[in-house]
Amino acid sequence: MLKLDQINKTFNEATPDEKVALDQINLHLHPGDFVTVIGSNGAGKSTMMNMISGALTPDFGNIYLDGKDVTRLAEFKRSKMIGRVFQDPMAGTAPTMTIEENLAMAYSRNKRRSLHRGVDKKRKELFRTSLETLHLNLENRMSAKVGLLSGGERQALSLLMATFTQPSILLLDEHTAALDPSRAELITDLTKRLVEHERLTTLMVTHNMQQALDLGNRLIMMDKGQIILEVEEEEKQGLTIAKLMDEFQRIRGEQLTSDAALLSV
């Protein structure tokens, strides 16, 4: 479903500010995999997500989606295969448009453009039914401007929009980090429910180690632009935060100091 093959990316190459953001990244997600990604700031997590979405191009290496090499495919063309939810609740929706209009845009993302009405009666009923699954009463506010919604409501809507078209890969980039604990829990539960119900292949970046352990069937840890640990489903079931910290120390041969502070528990 998704394959990263020897992906490398260096910023400001041959300057005093040179930084190797990704170093020989290899990752393979099978259909239905839900992989959580952890690592401290600067580990390369968001750079990897931007590579997959097409916002960045690797210096060398290849990216495959559904068996197709998309390494040089433009971001807007790749977006038909990808759903993405960002950390900022404001990033995934159009605030001056209504809930209904936002859903209409998401619904049409991977479809051919036509002169038909954006929202007909049949489509409106589909939107209403989909919104009901969020349990936020948004189905009764479809004419409301999205900019009037709370951060949690907007993030829930962003998540629904990202999954609307059954994307080949769903990218969740710290999508609960900007929310208060109660809203973060709501979005976490919604994520689990939507991913399981739609059987979506998912890659989720998080700083919250407990969240990374609770969600998904696989886990990877990144550090200094590399994947330093991959945990498969059977091993992940018995994993704890303490064991994860110990494994990091064993691999790097150093004590967790700043990393412990940056990886939220």
Buried (B, 14 or more C-beta within 10 A) or exposed (E): BBBBBEBBBBBEEEEEEEBBBBBEBEBEBEEEBBBBBBBBEBBBBBBBBBBBBBEBBBBEBBBBBEEEEBBEBEEEEBBEBBBBBBBBBBBBBEEEBBBBBBBBBBBBBBEEEEEEEEBEEEBBEBBBEBBEBBEBEBBEBBEBBBEEBEBBBBBBBBBBBBBBBEBBBBBBBBBBBBBEEEBBBBBBEBBBEBBEEBEBBBBBBBBBBEBBBEBBBBBBBBBBBBBBBEBEEEEBEEBEEEEBBEBBBEEEEEEBEEBBEBBBE
